[in-house]
């Protein structure tokens, strides 16, 4: 085999490998974007259905956490772990 052809073939193989890596990265980024868009849609839909006094807290960057406190219409807003007769007969109620 001619050394020039061998050099060109080697360069093409390296280039093809890099293109495959680039294509895989593109596919992962598109999948992540779609997943993030679906998550955002879910969060928006969820917040629209919460009763008044409820709270949704989201911490990202990426220590991902999503906290949801739902206010009970009859009990009102209570802190998590609230105990008392108004919170359900002495049982611990977490909202």
BALUM-888673 format. One record per atom (N, C-alpha, C): residue number from 1; atom name; x, y, z. Coordinates in steps of 0.1 Angstrom, whole numbers. Last residue first. Example, Ala and Ser with C-alpha at 12.3 -4.5 7.8 and 13.67 -1.06 7.14 Angstrom:
<donu resi="2" name="N" px="128" py="-22" pz="71"/>
<donu resi="2" name="CA" px="137" py="-11" pz="71"/>
<donu resi="2" name="C" px="129" py="0" pz="79"/>
<donu resi="1" name="N" px="132" py="-57" pz="78"/>
<donu resi="1" name="CA" px="123" py="-45" pz="78"/>
<donu resi="1" name="C" px="132" py="-33" pz="78"/>
***
This chain:
<donu resi="95" name="N" px="-473" py="179" pz="549"/>
<donu resi="95" name="CA" px="-479" py="184" pz="537"/>
<donu resi="95" name="C" px="-469" py="188" pz="527"/>
<donu resi="94" name="N" px="-478" py="156" pz="574"/>
<donu resi="94" name="CA" px="-468" py="163" pz="566"/>
<donu resi="94" name="C" px="-474" py="166" pz="553"/>
<donu resi="93" name="N" px="-488" py="152" pz="606"/>
<donu resi="93" name="CA" px="-493" py="154" pz="593"/>
<donu resi="93" name="C" px="-482" py="162" pz="585"/>
<donu resi="92" name="N" px="-492" py="130" pz="633"/>
<donu resi="92" name="CA" px="-483" py="139" pz="625"/>
<donu resi="92" name="C" px="-487" py="140" pz="611"/>
<donu resi="91" name="N" px="-522" py="132" pz="652"/>
<donu resi="91" name="CA" px="-513" py="125" pz="643"/>
<donu resi="91" name="C" px="-504" py="135" pz="636"/>
<donu resi="90" name="N" px="-540" py="147" pz="666"/>
<donu resi="90" name="CA" px="-527" py="143" pz="673"/>
<donu resi="90" name="C" px="-518" py="135" pz="664"/>
<donu resi="89" name="N" px="-561" py="152" pz="647"/>
<donu resi="89" name="CA" px="-563" py="144" pz="659"/>
<donu resi="89" name="C" px="-550" py="139" pz="666"/>
<donu resi="88" name="N" px="-551" py="168" pz="626"/>
<donu resi="88" name="CA" px="-555" py="155" pz="624"/>
<donu resi="88" name="C" px="-556" py="146" pz="636"/>
<donu resi="87" name="N" px="-544" py="193" pz="634"/>
<donu resi="87" name="CA" px="-536" py="187" pz="623"/>
<donu resi="87" name="C" px="-540" py="173" pz="621"/>
<donu resi="86" name="N" px="-557" py="200" pz="656"/>
<donu resi="86" name="CA" px="-561" py="206" pz="643"/>
<donu resi="86" name="C" px="-555" py="200" pz="631"/>
<donu resi="85" name="N" px="-542" py="187" pz="675"/>
<donu resi="85" name="CA" px="-555" py="182" pz="672"/>
<donu resi="85" name="C" px="-560" py="188" pz="659"/>
<donu resi="84" name="N" px="-508" py="181" pz="663"/>
<donu resi="84" name="CA" px="-518" py="188" pz="671"/>
<donu resi="84" name="C" px="-532" py="183" pz="667"/>
<donu resi="83" name="N" px="-478" py="189" pz="645"/>
<donu resi="83" name="CA" px="-486" py="179" pz="654"/>
<donu resi="83" name="C" px="-496" py="187" pz="662"/>
<donu resi="82" name="N" px="-460" py="191" pz="615"/>
<donu resi="82" name="CA" px="-469" py="198" pz="625"/>
<donu resi="82" name="C" px="-477" py="187" pz="632"/>
<donu resi="81" name="N" px="-444" py="182" pz="595"/>
<donu resi="81" name="CA" px="-442" py="176" pz="608"/>
<donu resi="81" name="C" px="-451" py="183" pz="619"/>
<donu resi="80" name="N" px="-442" py="212" pz="576"/>
<donu resi="80" name="CA" px="-441" py="197" pz="577"/>
<donu resi="80" name="C" px="-438" py="193" pz="591"/>
<donu resi="79" name="N" px="-466" py="237" pz="587"/>
<donu resi="79" name="CA" px="-453" py="233" pz="584"/>
<donu resi="79" name="C" px="-452" py="218" pz="584"/>
<donu resi="78" name="N" px="-497" py="243" pz="570"/>
<donu resi="78" name="CA" px="-490" py="239" pz="582"/>
<donu resi="78" name="C" px="-476" py="235" pz="578"/>
<donu resi="77" name="N" px="-525" py="261" pz="558"/>
<donu resi="77" name="CA" px="-511" py="258" pz="556"/>
<donu resi="77" name="C" px="-505" py="254" pz="570"/>
<donu resi="76" name="N" px="-557" py="244" pz="563"/>
<donu resi="76" name="CA" px="-548" py="255" pz="560"/>
<donu resi="76" name="C" px="-534" py="251" pz="559"/>
<donu resi="75" name="N" px="-575" py="225" pz="568"/>
<donu resi="75" name="CA" px="-565" py="227" pz="578"/>
<donu resi="75" name="C" px="-557" py="239" pz="575"/>
<donu resi="74" name="N" px="-592" py="224" pz="545"/>
<donu resi="74" name="CA" px="-598" py="226" pz="558"/>
<donu resi="74" name="C" px="-588" py="229" pz="569"/>
<donu resi="73" name="N" px="-574" py="220" pz="523"/>
<donu resi="73" name="CA" px="-584" py="231" pz="523"/>
<donu resi="73" name="C" px="-591" py="234" pz="537"/>
<donu resi="72" name="N" px="-540" py="217" pz="529"/>
<donu resi="72" name="CA" px="-553" py="211" pz="530"/>
<donu resi="72" name="C" px="-563" py="221" pz="531"/>
<donu resi="71" name="N" px="-515" py="225" pz="506"/>
<donu resi="71" name="CA" px="-523" py="230" pz="517"/>
<donu resi="71" name="C" px="-536" py="222" pz="517"/>
<donu resi="70" name="N" px="-486" py="208" pz="499"/>
<donu resi="70" name="CA" px="-500" py="210" pz="495"/>
<donu resi="70" name="C" px="-508" py="214" pz="507"/>
<donu resi="69" name="N" px="-454" py="213" pz="489"/>
<donu resi="69" name="CA" px="-463" py="214" pz="501"/>
<donu resi="69" name="C" px="-477" py="217" pz="496"/>
<donu resi="68" name="N" px="-428" py="198" pz="474"/>
<donu resi="68" name="CA" px="-441" py="201" pz="471"/>
<donu resi="68" name="C" px="-449" py="201" pz="485"/>
<donu resi="67" name="N" px="-396" py="201" pz="460"/>
<donu resi="67" name="CA" px="-404" py="199" pz="472"/>
<donu resi="67" name="C" px="-418" py="205" pz="469"/>
<donu resi="66" name="N" px="-371" py="186" pz="442"/>
<donu resi="66" name="CA" px="-384" py="192" pz="440"/>
<donu resi="66" name="C" px="-392" py="190" pz="453"/>
<donu resi="65" name="N" px="-337" py="189" pz="433"/>
<donu resi="65" name="CA" px="-347" py="185" pz="444"/>
<donu resi="65" name="C" px="-360" py="193" pz="440"/>
<donu resi="64" name="N" px="-305" py="185" pz="421"/>
<donu resi="64" name="CA" px="-319" py="184" pz="418"/>
<donu resi="64" name="C" px="-328" py="181" pz="430"/>
<donu resi="63" name="N" px="-282" py="198" pz="421"/>
<donu resi="63" name="CA" px="-285" py="191" pz="433"/>
<donu resi="63" name="C" px="-300" py="189" pz="433"/>
<donu resi="62" name="N" px="-268" py="211" pz="398"/>
<donu resi="62" name="CA" px="-278" py="201" pz="397"/>
<donu resi="62" name="C" px="-277" py="192" pz="410"/>
<donu resi="61" name="N" px="-292" py="229" pz="398"/>
<donu resi="61" name="CA" px="-278" py="232" pz="395"/>
<donu resi="61" name="C" px="-268" py="223" pz="400"/>
<donu resi="60" name="N" px="-321" py="235" pz="418"/>
<donu resi="60" name="CA" px="-314" py="228" pz="407"/>
<donu resi="60" name="C" px="-299" py="232" pz="407"/>
<donu resi="59" name="N" px="-349" py="232" pz="436"/>
<donu resi="59" name="CA" px="-335" py="235" pz="437"/>
<donu resi="59" name="C" px="-328" py="228" pz="426"/>
<donu resi="58" name="N" px="-382" py="243" pz="439"/>
<donu resi="58" name="CA" px="-373" py="235" pz="431"/>
<donu resi="58" name="C" px="-359" py="240" pz="432"/>
<donu resi="57" name="N" px="-412" py="241" pz="455"/>
<donu resi="57" name="CA" px="-399" py="247" pz="456"/>
<donu resi="57" name="C" px="-390" py="237" pz="448"/>
<donu resi="56" name="N" px="-445" py="251" pz="458"/>
<donu resi="56" name="CA" px="-436" py="242" pz="450"/>
<donu resi="56" name="C" px="-422" py="249" pz="450"/>
<donu resi="55" name="N" px="-472" py="252" pz="480"/>
<donu resi="55" name="CA" px="-459" py="258" pz="475"/>
<donu resi="55" name="C" px="-452" py="247" pz="468"/>
<donu resi="54" name="N" px="-506" py="264" pz="487"/>
<donu resi="54" name="CA" px="-496" py="253" pz="485"/>
<donu resi="54" name="C" px="-483" py="260" pz="479"/>
<donu resi="53" name="N" px="-524" py="284" pz="489"/>
<donu resi="53" name="CA" px="-516" py="281" pz="501"/>
<donu resi="53" name="C" px="-506" py="271" pz="499"/>
<donu resi="52" name="N" px="-549" py="268" pz="468"/>
<donu resi="52" name="CA" px="-543" py="281" pz="474"/>
<donu resi="52" name="C" px="-535" py="277" pz="487"/>
<donu resi="51" name="N" px="-540" py="236" pz="453"/>
<donu resi="51" name="CA" px="-549" py="245" pz="460"/>
<donu resi="51" name="C" px="-542" py="258" pz="465"/>
<donu resi="50" name="N" px="-526" py="231" pz="420"/>
<donu resi="50" name="CA" px="-525" py="231" pz="435"/>
<donu resi="50" name="C" px="-535" py="240" pz="441"/>
<donu resi="49" name="N" px="-527" py="231" pz="393"/>
<donu resi="49" name="CA" px="-537" py="223" pz="399"/>
<donu resi="49" name="C" px="-536" py="224" pz="414"/>
<donu resi="48" name="N" px="-504" py="245" pz="384"/>
<donu resi="48" name="CA" px="-518" py="251" pz="381"/>
<donu resi="48" name="C" px="-529" py="243" pz="388"/>
<donu resi="47" name="N" px="-484" py="228" pz="391"/>
<donu resi="47" name="CA" px="-486" py="241" pz="399"/>
<donu resi="47" name="C" px="-499" py="247" pz="396"/>
<donu resi="46" name="N" px="-486" py="208" pz="372"/>
<donu resi="46" name="CA" px="-488" py="205" pz="386"/>
<donu resi="46" name="C" px="-491" py="218" pz="394"/>
<donu resi="45" name="N" px="-480" py="222" pz="348"/>
<donu resi="45" name="CA" px="-493" py="215" pz="350"/>
<donu resi="45" name="C" px="-496" py="213" pz="364"/>
<donu resi="44" name="N" px="-453" py="228" pz="354"/>
<donu resi="44" name="CA" px="-463" py="239" pz="352"/>
<donu resi="44" name="C" px="-477" py="233" pz="354"/>
<donu resi="43" name="N" px="-442" py="203" pz="357"/>
<donu resi="43" name="CA" px="-442" py="212" pz="368"/>
<donu resi="43" name="C" px="-452" py="223" pz="366"/>
<donu resi="42" name="N" px="-446" py="193" pz="331"/>
<donu resi="42" name="CA" px="-452" py="186" pz="342"/>
<donu resi="42" name="C" px="-452" py="195" pz="354"/>
<donu resi="41" name="N" px="-430" py="210" pz="316"/>
<donu resi="41" name="CA" px="-444" py="209" pz="313"/>
<donu resi="41" name="C" px="-452" py="203" pz="325"/>
<donu resi="40" name="N" px="-405" py="204" pz="327"/>
<donu resi="40" name="CA" px="-410" py="217" pz="328"/>
<donu resi="40" name="C" px="-425" py="217" pz="326"/>
<donu resi="39" name="N" px="-403" py="178" pz="317"/>
<donu resi="39" name="CA" px="-403" py="180" pz="332"/>
<donu resi="39" name="C" px="-409" py="194" pz="335"/>
<donu resi="38" name="N" px="-402" py="182" pz="290"/>
<donu resi="38" name="CA" px="-413" py="174" pz="296"/>
<donu resi="38" name="C" px="-414" py="177" pz="311"/>
<donu resi="37" name="N" px="-378" py="196" pz="288"/>
<donu resi="37" name="CA" px="-390" py="203" pz="284"/>
<donu resi="37" name="C" px="-402" py="196" pz="290"/>
<donu resi="36" name="N" px="-360" py="177" pz="297"/>
<donu resi="36" name="CA" px="-361" py="189" pz="305"/>
<donu resi="36" name="C" px="-374" py="196" pz="301"/>
<donu resi="35" name="N" px="-362" py="158" pz="277"/>
<donu resi="35" name="CA" px="-366" py="154" pz="290"/>
<donu resi="35" name="C" px="-368" py="166" pz="299"/>
<donu resi="34" name="N" px="-353" py="173" pz="255"/>
<donu resi="34" name="CA" px="-366" py="168" pz="255"/>
<donu resi="34" name="C" px="-371" py="165" pz="269"/>
<donu resi="33" name="N" px="-326" py="177" pz="264"/>
<donu resi="33" name="CA" px="-335" py="188" pz="262"/>
<donu resi="33" name="C" px="-350" py="184" pz="262"/>
<donu resi="32" name="N" px="-317" py="150" pz="264"/>
<donu resi="32" name="CA" px="-318" py="158" pz="277"/>
<donu resi="32" name="C" px="-327" py="170" pz="276"/>
<donu resi="31" name="N" px="-319" py="144" pz="237"/>
<donu resi="31" name="CA" px="-327" py="137" pz="246"/>
<donu resi="31" name="C" px="-328" py="144" pz="260"/>
<donu resi="30" name="N" px="-300" py="163" pz="227"/>
<donu resi="30" name="CA" px="-314" py="164" pz="223"/>
<donu resi="30" name="C" px="-323" py="156" pz="233"/>
<donu resi="29" name="N" px="-277" py="153" pz="240"/>
<donu resi="29" name="CA" px="-281" py="166" pz="243"/>
<donu resi="29" name="C" px="-296" py="168" pz="239"/>
<donu resi="28" name="N" px="-275" py="127" pz="228"/>
<donu resi="28" name="CA" px="-277" py="128" pz="242"/>
<donu resi="28" name="C" px="-282" py="142" pz="246"/>
<donu resi="27" name="N" px="-271" py="135" pz="201"/>
<donu resi="27" name="CA" px="-282" py="127" pz="204"/>
<donu resi="27" name="C" px="-285" py="128" pz="219"/>
<donu resi="26" name="N" px="-246" py="148" pz="203"/>
<donu resi="26" name="CA" px="-258" py="156" pz="198"/>
<donu resi="26" name="C" px="-270" py="148" pz="202"/>
<donu resi="25" name="N" px="-229" py="127" pz="211"/>
<donu resi="25" name="CA" px="-231" py="139" pz="220"/>
<donu resi="25" name="C" px="-244" py="146" pz="216"/>
<donu resi="24" name="N" px="-231" py="112" pz="188"/>
<donu resi="24" name="CA" px="-236" py="106" pz="201"/>
<donu resi="24" name="C" px="-238" py="117" pz="211"/>
<donu resi="23" name="N" px="-218" py="129" pz="170"/>
<donu resi="23" name="CA" px="-232" py="125" pz="168"/>
<donu resi="23" name="C" px="-238" py="120" pz="180"/>
<donu resi="22" name="N" px="-192" py="129" pz="181"/>
<donu resi="22" name="CA" px="-200" py="142" pz="180"/>
<donu resi="22" name="C" px="-215" py="139" pz="178"/>
<donu resi="21" name="N" px="-185" py="103" pz="177"/>
<donu resi="21" name="CA" px="-185" py="108" pz="191"/>
<donu resi="21" name="C" px="-194" py="121" pz="191"/>
<donu resi="20" name="N" px="-185" py="102" pz="149"/>
<donu resi="20" name="CA" px="-194" py="93" pz="157"/>
<donu resi="20" name="C" px="-196" py="98" pz="171"/>
<donu resi="19" name="N" px="-165" py="120" pz="143"/>
<donu resi="19" name="CA" px="-179" py="123" pz="139"/>
<donu resi="19" name="C" px="-189" py="115" pz="147"/>
<donu resi="18" name="N" px="-143" py="106" pz="153"/>
<donu resi="18" name="CA" px="-147" py="119" pz="160"/>
<donu resi="18" name="C" px="-161" py="123" pz="156"/>
<donu resi="17" name="N" px="-142" py="85" pz="135"/>
<donu resi="17" name="CA" px="-144" py="83" pz="149"/>
<donu resi="17" name="C" px="-149" py="95" pz="157"/>
<donu resi="16" name="N" px="-137" py="99" pz="111"/>
<donu resi="16" name="CA" px="-150" py="92" pz="113"/>
<donu resi="16" name="C" px="-153" py="89" pz="127"/>
<donu resi="15" name="N" px="-111" py="108" pz="117"/>
<donu resi="15" name="CA" px="-122" py="118" pz="115"/>
<donu resi="15" name="C" px="-135" py="111" pz="117"/>
<donu resi="14" name="N" px="-98" py="84" pz="118"/>
<donu resi="14" name="CA" px="-98" py="93" pz="130"/>
<donu resi="14" name="C" px="-109" py="102" pz="129"/>
<donu resi="13" name="N" px="-102" py="76" pz="91"/>
<donu resi="13" name="CA" px="-107" py="67" pz="102"/>
<donu resi="13" name="C" px="-108" py="76" pz="115"/>
<donu resi="12" name="N" px="-89" py="96" pz="77"/>
<donu resi="12" name="CA" px="-103" py="94" pz="76"/>
<donu resi="12" name="C" px="-109" py="86" pz="87"/>
<donu resi="11" name="N" px="-62" py="91" pz="86"/>
<donu resi="11" name="CA" px="-69" py="104" pz="89"/>
<donu resi="11" name="C" px="-84" py="103" pz="88"/>
<donu resi="10" name="N" px="-58" py="66" pz="74"/>
<donu resi="10" name="CA" px="-57" py="68" pz="89"/>
<donu resi="10" name="C" px="-64" py="81" pz="93"/>
<donu resi="9" name="N" px="-61" py="72" pz="47"/>
<donu resi="9" name="CA" px="-70" py="63" pz="53"/>
<donu resi="9" name="C" px="-70" py="65" pz="69"/>
<donu resi="8" name="N" px="-38" py="89" pz="44"/>
<donu resi="8" name="CA" px="-52" py="94" pz="42"/>
<donu resi="8" name="C" px="-62" py="85" pz="48"/>
<donu resi="7" name="N" px="-18" py="71" pz="50"/>
<donu resi="7" name="CA" px="-19" py="83" pz="58"/>
<donu resi="7" name="C" px="-33" py="89" pz="57"/>
<donu resi="6" name="N" px="-22" py="52" pz="29"/>
<donu resi="6" name="CA" px="-23" py="48" pz="43"/>
<donu resi="6" name="C" px="-25" py="60" pz="53"/>
<donu resi="5" name="N" px="-16" py="68" pz="7"/>
<donu resi="5" name="CA" px="-30" py="62" pz="9"/>
<donu resi="5" name="C" px="-32" py="58" pz="23"/>
<donu resi="4" name="N" px="11" py="73" pz="12"/>
<donu resi="4" name="CA" px="2" py="84" pz="11"/>
<donu resi="4" name="C" px="-13" py="79" pz="13"/>
<donu resi="3" name="N" px="23" py="47" pz="10"/>
<donu resi="3" name="CA" px="23" py="54" pz="23"/>
<donu resi="3" name="C" px="13" py="66" pz="23"/>
<donu resi="2" name="N" px="5" py="22" pz="-8"/>
<donu resi="2" name="CA" px="12" py="35" pz="-9"/>
<donu resi="2" name="C" px="12" py="42" pz="5"/>
<donu resi="1" name="N" px="9" py="-12" pz="0"/>
<donu resi="1" name="CA" px="0" py="0" pz="0"/>
<donu resi="1" name="C" px="9" py="12" pz="0"/>
***
